[in-house]
Amino acid sequence: MRWKSTALRHKDGKLILSNGRGRAPIVLEVEEIETKPRYVEMYFHRGHYYFALVYKINVPPKQETGIAVSVDMGEIHPIVCHDGENTIIYNGRFVRSITQYRNKVNARFQANMDRCEKRSKRWYQLLKAKRKTLDKINAQLKDAEHKITSRFISDCEKAKADTIVIGDLNGIRDRAKFGKKSNQKIHQWAFSRIAQKICYKAELAGIRVIFVSEAYTSQTCPKCANRKKPTNRNYHCKHCGFKYHRDGVGAINLWSKVSGYLLYPVVGELAAPLGVKFHWHLSRSG
Ligand SMILES: [Zn+2]
């Protein structure tokens, strides 16, 4: 169900949705909002009604600064980025622990459900409890991903970046675009969820996003292009002596790719990677 702008009134911290003559309007308490939305949509999900307030947002004009930030999304960390000099690692331990917990809860409920007769009263009770618990955990995960990506975009704005370069693992871009998530490994799904959030938040910040192929970027030496898999947490190229934290190598190579510097020595000294740990007030950098 949808209310057009003409059916909406915003007054004294309340949004009034008109239902036509003779029918009671719906009144929403909206103290935080200052203006009337363009339209409001109501939808129903698992026993609850939700209202979506839709606004038109003025996107800041794109500024050409020539500064690009590359993003490597690995299985260990949701985001590792590089701007030609600095590398920032957004620590993935917290998100990983929620994901593991979710898998554990899911398996436990499933095991209990398998023990009782399908579609019995007990089975439905367990199904309901499972959905409720998983919804809660998923909301936490979503929140964490929002906070990490908001913080990342805030860091990009601070660095005056005009471009974000995302390493594209097996054509994730198209899947992220069309929102397909079947036949994907959990990691890839998480990847596209984070990529999607980066894409729309970048757009709101006036930063363009480009995708480049990620093949071998974590195995290639940024300095001499020699290919070698890192064996421990440090990447050490035997060929030219380049040394760096292994989690930063992919992002440095991606950056070099778009900057046209691949196969050329990395300019200047690379700063040691900076870590950003997750906390619930992460959204904006100070
Ligand atoms: Zn090398």
Boltz pocket constraint, residues with backbone or C-beta under 6 A from the ligand:
constraints:
  - pocket:
      binder: B
      contacts: [[A, 221], [A, 222], [A, 223], [A, 224], [A, 225], [A, 226], [A, 237], [A, 238], [A, 239], [A, 240], [A, 241], [A, 242]]
      max_distance: 6.0
